[in-house]
Amino acid sequence: MTKTAKSESQVMTGLWEQLPIPTEATTSRVVLNNELLRIVEFAMDAGQELTDHASDRAVAVLALSGDLTFSVAGEPRTLTPGDVVYLAPGERHAVVAQSPCRFTLVLMHPGSGQ
């Protein structure tokens, strides 16, 4: 995985063309990764899921297209384009795509706000 220098601004275009929604699968691509942030784009077909898991980092999820069920600590919520989820470090969560969908995951590295 390539590091993105935090001291250099970057513009990333054409991400959806590079990461089409797959048939009966989930794909992801890290688009930015440095000591401050890690940004991952996800594309999921209907019925695909990410099972219950947690991150040691604070996480923000931005729903971009389609509908998905996002469970936080076992409580499911339906997300549609424009919805945002914040997860505290260690919070358990899971995702199920209700339709073909895309979302962005932003991970904040511990201590980066200091």
PyMOL commands that set and color helices and strands:
alter all, ss='L'
color gray80, all
select helices_A, chain A and resi 15-18
alter helices_A, ss='H'
color red, helices_A
select strands_A, chain A and resi 26-33+37-44+49-53+58-65+68-72+75-79+84-87+93-97+101-108
alter strands_A, ss='S'
color yellow, strands_A
deselect
rebuild
show_as cartoon
